[in-house]
Amino acid sequence: MKAQHALVAVVLFAGLIGLAFVGLAAGHGLQLGDPWAMAQHPLFSSGAASLTSAVVCVLLLLRFGRRH
């Protein structure tokens, strides 16, 4: 059970970091006055990948967690 809690904590932390990166990229785009500039920021792609990975992991955890 401790391993499951650790995995959930890591997944949530990855999601939080991804959300922060996307937020920083969005803030930079708004600061420049061009909201589409956030898509060109290097943190945006890293944050989007981290958020996507976290969502997929949560869905897998929910799917395989119901078998027990």
SULJOSUL-V110652 format. One record per residue. D_LAST is the distance of its C-alpha to the last C-alpha in whole Angstrom. Layout:
[[D_LAST] [D_LAST]]
This chain:
[[12] [16] [15] [13] [16] [18] [17] [17] [20] [22] [21] [22] [25] [26] [25] [28] [30] [30] [31] [34] [35] [35] [37] [40] [40] [41] [43] [45] [45] [47] [49] [51] [51] [49] [45] [45] [46] [42] [41] [44] [43] [41] [38] [37] [36] [34] [33] [32] [30] [28] [27] [26] [24] [22] [21] [20] [18] [16] [16] [14] [12] [11] [11] [8] [6] [6] [4] [0]]
